[in-house]
Amino acid sequence: MYKETIGFIKSLYPNQIPVPLHAPVFIGNEKKYLNDCIDTTFVSYVGKYVTQFEEMTAKYTGSKYAVAVVNGTAALQIALQVAGVNYGDEVITQPLTFVATTNAIKHCGANPVFVDVDRDTMGMSPEKLDDWLSKNTKYDNLKKRTINKSTNQSISAIVPMHTFGFPCRIDKIVEIGNKYNIPVIEDSAESLGSYYKSKHTGTFGLAGILSYNGNKTITTGGGGMIITDEEAFAKKAKHLTTTAKVPHAWEYFHDEVGYNYRLTNVSAAIGVAQMEKLDEIIENKRQTAEEYKQFFSTFALSLNFMKEVENSQSNYWLNCVQLGNRDERDAFLKATNANGVMTRPIWRLMTKLEMYKNCQTGNVDNSEWLEDRIVNIPSGFRI
């Protein structure tokens, strides 16, 4: 079974040895726009490409505003701060995620609380979220905040994550957030080009964030974006990420502690070129996913290809298969990587990392089940 799978993956990527898990692709105007930056000397965060990249992203996702920053982690940190997350507050997120999600919460001085995922989306479970909130919180009418009964701390945000580009049931999560007066900030770092009920991920909650790391669907080498429909939110995010400098023709006056998080014009130039090819890239990746789906449909359930759920359209950033158990997972990882096909397991749960193992958590059976079984397989653009 593994030998047949390795052969099929190599047939999809015949000119790549070893076959990478995901690699950036530059098939457009990247060099042209970079040369323009150099020729005009606008290489830092002042320049036309930053604005153009933001405008293209807002239009593509259907959001009203977009703010470009240095990476997805910074985007999430700033989005949480603008949403009202303060030092000592708590933020609900999922244990099955990349560590940057949880790190961004800690960068705000807040503490994560972990709620389980659904097995089919690998994203936060609305049912488990509602159950945890109903059993563990109370509402403070004076503060207009939901309070954790065991810690007496405010729960100031919910951060679901669209794992590998597969949309979670985000509409239900936002409904629950509204019921408890808790804003939802979507970690859409992996889901540019993914939709749920015909609406782009990252546009359901108060704000969403995107990532353009080198391994993402499109890249700026390193970069992130905050998207929102709230003008005041976007203005505050831009202010904080540009050292909180009050606009003036020559004076340097800063009215609060800000961050030097603005994306550079050079990075944005690459982003503009990548956005011009985004539809082509997504179509290519979805075709790869379809070929995987047909190939794995002949296998028993012990090697199951993960597919998008009802009402969702995934960018298939990283394709993945579900093995029967941890032993099968490890055998698959060993066989593929030893034979020139790069694969990787899903992340170790946040609840098992030293810095987060003592955080409050609900039942995480689904996350543990997925951790034992999910493997990412090569998913890059095929030329």
MOUR-V249510 format. One record per residue. N is the residue number from 1. RES is the residue in three letters. PSI is psi as a letter, one per 30 degrees, with the letter a starting at -180 (NA if undefined). OMEGA is omega in radians with two decimals (999 if undefined). Layout:
N,RES,PSI,OMEGA  N,RES,PSI,OMEGA
//
This chain:
1,MET,e,-3.12  2,TYR,e,3.14  3,LYS,e,3.13  4,GLU,e,3.13  5,THR,e,3.12  6,ILE,e,3.12  7,GLY,e,-3.14  8,PHE,e,3.14  9,ILE,e,3.10  10,LYS,e,3.10  11,SER,f,3.09  12,LEU,e,-3.11  13,TYR,i,-2.97  14,PRO,f,-3.06  15,ASN,g,-3.11  16,GLN,j,-3.14  17,ILE,j,-0.17  18,PRO,l,3.11  19,VAL,j,-3.11  20,PRO,l,3.07  21,LEU,e,3.11  22,HIS,k,-3.12  23,ALA,k,3.11  24,PRO,l,3.12  25,VAL,k,-3.11  26,PHE,j,-3.03  27,ILE,g,-3.07  28,GLY,b,-3.00  29,ASN,g,-3.06  30,GLU,e,-3.10  31,LYS,e,3.13  32,LYS,e,-3.10  33,TYR,e,3.06  34,LEU,e,3.09  35,ASN,e,3.12  36,ASP,e,3.09  37,CYS,e,-3.12  38,ILE,e,-3.11  39,ASP,e,-3.11  40,THR,f,-3.09  41,THR,g,3.10  42,PHE,i,-3.08  43,VAL,f,-3.12  44,SER,a,-3.00  45,TYR,g,2.97  46,VAL,k,3.14  47,GLY,l,-3.03  48,LYS,f,-3.05  49,TYR,e,3.10  50,VAL,e,3.13  51,THR,e,-3.12  52,GLN,e,3.12  53,PHE,e,3.10  54,GLU,e,-3.12  55,GLU,e,3.13  56,MET,e,-3.13  57,THR,e,3.10  58,ALA,e,-3.14  59,LYS,e,-3.09  60,TYR,e,-3.07  61,THR,f,-3.10  62,GLY,g,3.07  63,SER,l,-3.10  64,LYS,f,-3.05  65,TYR,k,3.06  66,ALA,k,-3.13  67,VAL,j,-3.07  68,ALA,k,-3.13  69,VAL,a,-2.96  70,VAL,f,3.10  71,ASN,l,-3.09  72,GLY,e,3.12  73,THR,e,3.09  74,ALA,e,3.12  75,ALA,e,-3.13  76,LEU,e,3.11  77,GLN,e,-3.11  78,ILE,e,3.12  79,ALA,e,3.11  80,LEU,e,3.14  81,GLN,e,3.13  82,VAL,e,3.12  83,ALA,f,3.08  84,GLY,g,3.10  85,VAL,k,-3.10  86,ASN,l,3.12  87,TYR,k,3.13  88,GLY,f,3.08  89,ASP,l,3.07  90,GLU,k,3.14  91,VAL,k,3.13  92,ILE,k,3.05  93,THR,a,-3.10  94,GLN,k,-3.13  95,PRO,f,3.13  96,LEU,j,-3.10  97,THR,l,2.99  98,PHE,k,-3.01  99,VAL,f,-3.13  100,ALA,e,3.12  101,THR,e,-3.10  102,THR,e,3.10  103,ASN,e,-3.13  104,ALA,e,3.08  105,ILE,e,3.13  106,LYS,e,3.11  107,HIS,f,3.07  108,CYS,f,-3.06  109,GLY,g,-3.14  110,ALA,l,-3.13  111,ASN,k,3.12  112,PRO,k,2.95  113,VAL,k,-2.98  114,PHE,k,3.08  115,VAL,k,-2.98  116,ASP,l,3.13  117,VAL,l,2.93  118,ASP,k,-3.11  119,ARG,e,-3.03  120,ASP,e,3.11  121,THR,f,-3.04  122,MET,g,3.09  123,GLY,l,-3.03  124,MET,k,-3.14  125,SER,j,3.09  126,PRO,e,-3.12  127,GLU,e,-3.13  128,LYS,e,3.07  129,LEU,e,-3.12  130,ASP,e,3.13  131,ASP,e,-3.13  132,TRP,e,-3.12  133,LEU,e,-3.11  134,SER,e,-3.07  135,LYS,f,-2.95  136,ASN,g,-3.06  137,THR,l,3.00  138,LYS,l,-3.13  139,TYR,k,3.12  140,ASP,j,-3.09  141,ASN,f,3.14  142,LEU,e,-3.13  143,LYS,f,-3.06  144,LYS,h,-3.09  145,ARG,k,2.97  146,THR,k,-3.02  147,ILE,k,3.02  148,ASN,j,-3.06  149,LYS,f,-3.08  150,SER,f,-3.11  151,THR,f,-3.09  152,ASN,g,3.11  153,GLN,l,3.10  154,SER,k,2.98  155,ILE,j,-2.91  156,SER,f,3.07  157,ALA,l,2.99  158,ILE,k,-3.11  159,VAL,j,2.98  160,PRO,l,-3.11  161,MET,k,3.13  162,HIS,j,-2.93  163,THR,k,3.11  164,PHE,g,-3.12  165,GLY,g,3.10  166,PHE,j,-3.11  167,PRO,k,2.99  168,CYS,l,-3.14  169,ARG,i,-2.93  170,ILE,e,-3.13  171,ASP,e,3.11  172,LYS,e,3.13  173,ILE,e,3.11  174,VAL,e,3.07  175,GLU,e,3.13  176,ILE,e,3.09  177,GLY,e,3.13  178,ASN,e,3.14  179,LYS,e,-3.11  180,TYR,g,3.14  181,ASN,h,3.11  182,ILE,k,3.13  183,PRO,k,3.10  184,VAL,k,3.03  185,ILE,j,-3.05  186,GLU,k,2.96  187,ASP,j,-3.13  188,SER,g,-3.05  189,ALA,e,-3.03  190,GLU,g,-2.90  191,SER,g,3.00  192,LEU,k,-3.10  193,GLY,g,3.10  194,SER,k,-3.07  195,TYR,k,3.00  196,TYR,k,-3.07  197,LYS,h,3.05  198,SER,g,3.11  199,LYS,k,-3.06  200,HIS,k,3.06  201,THR,k,-3.11  202,GLY,f,-3.07  203,THR,g,-3.14  204,PHE,e,-3.08  205,GLY,a,3.11  206,LEU,e,3.12  207,ALA,l,3.04  208,GLY,l,3.11  209,ILE,l,3.11  210,LEU,l,3.10  211,SER,k,3.11  212,TYR,h,3.05  213,ASN,l,-3.06  214,GLY,f,-3.11  215,ASN,g,-3.10  216,LYS,l,-3.09  217,THR,e,2.90  218,ILE,l,-3.04  219,THR,l,2.93  220,THR,g,-3.03  221,GLY,e,3.05  222,GLY,k,-3.11  223,GLY,l,3.11  224,GLY,l,-3.13  225,MET,k,2.97  226,ILE,k,3.10  227,ILE,k,-3.09  228,THR,l,3.03  229,ASP,f,-3.08  230,GLU,j,-3.10  231,GLU,e,-3.12  232,ALA,e,3.11  233,PHE,e,-3.12  234,ALA,e,3.14  235,LYS,e,3.13  236,LYS,e,3.13  237,ALA,e,3.13  238,LYS,e,3.13  239,HIS,e,-3.12  240,LEU,e,-3.07  241,THR,f,3.07  242,THR,h,3.07  243,THR,g,3.13  244,ALA,h,3.13  245,LYS,k,3.08  246,VAL,k,-3.08  247,PRO,k,3.09  248,HIS,k,-3.07  249,ALA,e,-3.12  250,TRP,f,-3.09  251,GLU,k,3.03  252,TYR,j,3.11  253,PHE,k,-3.10  254,HIS,k,-2.97  255,ASP,g,3.04  256,GLU,l,3.11  257,VAL,j,-3.13  258,GLY,a,-3.08  259,TYR,k,3.06  260,ASN,i,-3.00  261,TYR,g,-3.05  262,ARG,k,3.08  263,LEU,k,3.12  264,THR,l,3.11  265,ASN,e,3.11  266,VAL,e,3.13  267,SER,e,-3.14  268,ALA,e,3.09  269,ALA,e,3.06  270,ILE,e,-3.14  271,GLY,e,3.11  272,VAL,e,3.12  273,ALA,e,3.12  274,GLN,e,3.13  275,MET,e,3.11  276,GLU,f,-3.12  277,LYS,g,-3.01  278,LEU,e,-3.13  279,ASP,e,3.12  280,GLU,e,-3.14  281,ILE,e,-3.13  282,ILE,e,3.12  283,GLU,e,3.12  284,ASN,e,-3.10  285,LYS,e,3.11  286,ARG,e,3.06  287,GLN,e,3.07  288,THR,e,3.12  289,ALA,e,3.13  290,GLU,e,3.10  291,GLU,e,3.05  292,TYR,e,-3.09  293,LYS,e,3.12  294,GLN,e,-3.14  295,PHE,e,-3.06  296,PHE,f,3.12  297,SER,f,3.14  298,THR,f,-3.09  299,PHE,l,3.01  300,ALA,l,-3.09  301,LEU,f,3.13  302,SER,f,3.03  303,LEU,i,-2.96  304,ASN,k,3.11  305,PHE,k,-3.12  306,MET,k,-3.08  307,LYS,l,3.09  308,GLU,k,-3.11  309,VAL,l,-3.14  310,GLU,k,3.12  311,ASN,g,-3.12  312,SER,l,3.02  313,GLN,j,-3.06  314,SER,k,2.99  315,ASN,f,-3.08  316,TYR,h,3.11  317,TRP,e,3.03  318,LEU,j,3.04  319,ASN,l,3.13  320,CYS,l,3.08  321,VAL,l,3.13  322,GLN,j,3.10  323,LEU,l,-3.06  324,GLY,e,-3.12  325,ASN,a,-3.09  326,ARG,e,3.13  327,ASP,e,3.10  328,GLU,e,3.09  329,ARG,e,-3.09  330,ASP,e,3.10  331,ALA,e,3.11  332,PHE,e,3.11  333,LEU,e,-3.12  334,LYS,e,-3.09  335,ALA,e,-3.09  336,THR,e,-3.10  337,ASN,f,3.10  338,ALA,f,-3.08  339,ASN,h,2.97  340,GLY,g,3.08  341,VAL,j,-3.09  342,MET,k,3.03  343,THR,l,3.12  344,ARG,l,3.07  345,PRO,l,3.00  346,ILE,l,-3.05  347,TRP,l,2.94  348,ARG,k,-3.07  349,LEU,k,3.12  350,MET,e,-3.12  351,THR,f,3.13  352,LYS,f,3.10  353,LEU,k,-3.03  354,GLU,e,-3.03  355,MET,f,-3.10  356,TYR,g,-3.02  357,LYS,f,3.14  358,ASN,g,3.11  359,CYS,l,3.13  360,GLN,k,-3.11  361,THR,l,3.02  362,GLY,a,3.05  363,ASN,k,-3.09  364,VAL,h,-3.10  365,ASP,e,-3.11  366,ASN,e,3.12  367,SER,e,3.13  368,GLU,e,3.11  369,TRP,e,3.14  370,LEU,e,3.13  371,GLU,e,-3.13  372,ASP,f,-2.91  373,ARG,f,-2.97  374,ILE,k,3.07  375,VAL,k,3.02  376,ASN,k,3.13  377,ILE,l,-3.06  378,PRO,k,-2.97  379,SER,g,-3.04  380,GLY,l,3.08  381,PHE,k,3.13  382,ARG,k,-3.12  383,ILE,NA,999
//
